[in-house]
Amino acid sequence: MKIDWAALGSVFGVSLAVTVGLVALFTLGVTGLSRRERAAAQGDSAGLAVTGAYVCFAACAAAVAYGIYLIMHKA
């Protein structure tokens, strides 16, 4: 058995980049929701922050769904 180290390194690099990207996207969503909480405490409106948070969470869900799709149909 011969291991293709270049392909293995490529898979590691892509998975690391996608993981960091998803964590950053989820963090932006949580930050948007926390701004809503702060705005509600001050009596302000934070519609843009909430919309951004929902977009971030939807993008995370879409990325996870695409990953599951790739696993199911490429195996």
C-alpha positions in Angstrom: 0.0 0.0 0.0 1.3 3.4 -1.0 0.1 6.6 0.7 -0.3 9.7 -1.4 1.1 12.3 1.1 0.3 15.2 -1.1 -3.3 14.3 -1.4 -3.5 13.6 2.4 -2.0 17.1 3.1 -4.4 18.7 0.7 -7.4 17.1 2.4 -6.0 18.2 5.8 -5.5 21.8 4.6 -9.0 22.1 3.1 -10.7 20.5 6.1 -8.8 22.9 8.5 -9.7 25.9 6.4 -13.4 24.9 6.3 -13.5 24.2 10.0 -12.0 27.6 10.9 -14.4 29.3 8.4 -17.4 27.6 9.9 -16.3 28.5 13.5 -15.8 32.1 12.4 -19.2 32.2 10.7 -21.0 30.7 13.7 -19.1 33.2 16.0 -20.4 36.1 13.9 -23.9 34.7 14.3 -23.6 34.5 18.0 -22.2 38.0 18.1 -25.1 39.3 16.2 -27.6 37.8 18.6 -25.7 39.2 21.6 -26.0 42.7 20.0 -29.7 42.1 19.9 -29.7 41.5 23.6 -27.7 44.6 24.2 -30.0 46.7 22.0 -33.1 45.3 23.7 -31.6 46.2 27.1 -31.0 49.8 25.9 -34.3 50.1 24.2 -32.8 50.3 20.7 -33.5 48.2 17.6 -30.9 45.8 16.2 -32.7 44.5 13.1 -29.5 44.4 11.0 -27.6 42.5 13.6 -30.3 39.9 13.9 -30.7 39.5 10.1 -26.9 39.1 9.8 -27.0 36.5 12.6 -29.7 34.5 10.8 -27.7 34.7 7.5 -24.6 33.4 9.3 -26.5 30.5 10.9 -28.2 29.7 7.5 -24.8 29.6 5.8 -23.5 27.3 8.5 -26.4 25.0 8.0 -26.0 25.1 4.3 -22.3 24.2 4.6 -23.1 21.3 6.9 -25.8 20.0 4.6 -23.4 20.3 1.6 -20.8 18.3 3.5 -23.4 15.6 4.3 -24.4 15.6 0.6 -20.8 15.1 -0.4 -20.4 12.2 2.0 -23.6 10.5 0.9 -23.1 10.8 -2.8 -19.4 10.5 -3.3 -18.9 7.4 -1.2 
